[in-house]
Amino acid sequence: MPFTSFKEIYILGLTRSGKPFRPSDWAERLAGVMSQFRPGGPQPGSHLAYSPWCIPTSIGNVKCVIVHSDLREYEVMAWDFCLNFAKDNELQVSEIRPEAPVATPKA
């Protein structure tokens, strides 16, 4: 994925085929793992808050994680972890904020 000239990427909780990604708390889990990567480095208690570089949110009814490009500058392995997570789970990734996507209901 050639994400190089942007400020943030959006990892959507939708697979490439449009199915919702499970488990439903995946975004919070990914952001929790990334909580130690923050400006100034990890501090006591920093695991209790999300990093400003990896934020779970929702767009419409779809969970997503916004990953800021400063994470790549700070720790490229953490950046790669996020992108590989998306790739390994066939999640949709965008360099621009997507319109409110709609997940395809389970059949």
C-alpha positions, -999 to +999 in steps of 0.1 A: +000+000+000+017+032-011+003+055+016+029+083+015+015+117+008-013+121+033-019+130+070-040+100+080-055+068+067-088+052+075-090+015+082-127+006+079-143-024+096-155-036+062-139-064+042-132-058+006-164-077-002-184-053+020-190-076+050-186-062+085-154-072+103-157-092+135-152-090+165-172-059+169-146-043+192-117-048+168-111-010+164-108-005+202-084-035+204-062-023+176-061+013+191-054-002+225-023-021+212-011+012+197-017+033+229+020+033+238+030+050+206+024+087+213+042+121+213+068+120+240+067+082+242+049+060+267+043+075+301+029+059+333-008+053+327-006+060+289-020+026+283-053+039+297-059+063+268-057+059+231-027+074+212-036+106+192-020+087+163-044+057+163-080+066+171-110+042+170-142+058+158-172+052+136-182+065+103-219+060+098-226+026+113-191+012+105-163+010+130-129+024+118-095+034+130-079+066+120-041+062+118-021+094+116+010+096+095+031+108+125+030+072+137+050+062+107+076+089+115+077+079+152+078+041+148+076+026+114+071-009+128+039+002+146+027+018+113+034-014+094+016-034+121-016-013+115-013-016+077-006-053+078-035-058+102-058-043+075-041-063+047-042-096+066-079-091+074-088-078+039-101-045+054-108-015+033-083+013+037-086+049+024-064+080+024-094+103+025-123+102+049-149+080+034-186+088+032-207+069+056-203+034+042-230+008+048-221-027+058-236-056+039-259-075+063-249-110+072-266-136+051 
